[in-house]
């Protein structure tokens, strides 16, 4: 049995209205976030996903 040693990527879920803007390179603002992993720390790379868990982009967290 193999064990996955890859660290889990933290996720930030954004609203449906924000997806086209962010997909074109726009910034993610707090009001666009509808859910996020609680253990995200400042400067950490996170996955930005839509409500269906499709990856939109990656970004660095600025808290």
C-alpha positions as CSV (number, residue, x, y, z in Angstrom):
1,X,0.0,0.0,0.0
2,X,1.5,3.3,-1.1
3,X,1.1,6.4,1.0
4,X,0.7,9.8,-0.7
5,X,3.5,12.0,0.7
6,X,2.4,15.1,-1.3
7,X,1.3,17.9,1.0
8,X,-2.3,18.8,0.7
9,X,-3.0,22.1,-1.1
10,X,-5.2,24.6,0.7
11,X,-8.3,25.7,-1.0
12,X,-10.2,29.0,-1.4
13,X,-13.7,28.8,-2.8
14,X,-14.9,31.9,-4.7
15,X,-18.4,33.0,-5.8
16,X,-19.8,32.1,-9.2
17,X,-19.9,35.8,-10.1
18,X,-16.1,36.1,-9.4
19,X,-15.0,33.2,-11.5
20,X,-14.8,34.9,-14.9
21,X,-13.0,37.9,-13.4
22,X,-10.4,35.8,-11.5
23,X,-9.9,33.4,-14.4
24,X,-8.8,36.4,-16.6
25,X,-6.2,37.3,-14.0
26,X,-8.2,39.5,-11.7
27,X,-7.5,39.6,-8.0
28,X,-9.5,37.7,-5.4
29,X,-11.1,40.0,-2.8
30,X,-12.5,39.0,0.6
31,X,-16.2,39.6,-0.5
32,X,-15.7,37.0,-3.3
33,X,-14.6,34.2,-0.9
34,X,-17.5,31.9,0.1
35,X,-15.4,29.3,1.9
36,X,-11.8,28.7,2.7
37,X,-9.6,26.2,4.6
38,X,-9.1,27.5,8.2
39,X,-5.4,26.7,8.3
40,X,-4.3,29.0,5.5
41,X,-1.3,31.2,6.6
42,X,0.0,34.4,5.2
43,X,2.2,33.9,2.1
44,X,1.1,30.3,1.5
45,X,0.2,29.2,-2.0
46,X,-3.5,28.2,-2.2
47,X,-5.8,26.8,-4.9
48,X,-8.6,29.1,-6.0
49,X,-11.6,26.9,-6.9
50,X,-15.3,27.4,-7.9
51,X,-18.2,25.8,-6.1
52,X,-17.8,22.6,-8.1
53,X,-14.2,22.3,-6.9
54,X,-12.7,23.1,-10.4
55,X,-9.4,24.9,-10.1
56,X,-9.5,28.4,-11.4
57,X,-5.9,29.6,-10.5
58,X,-3.4,29.6,-7.7
59,X,-2.4,32.5,-5.6
60,X,-0.5,33.5,-2.5
61,X,-2.5,34.3,0.6
62,X,-2.3,37.8,1.9
63,X,-4.0,38.1,5.3
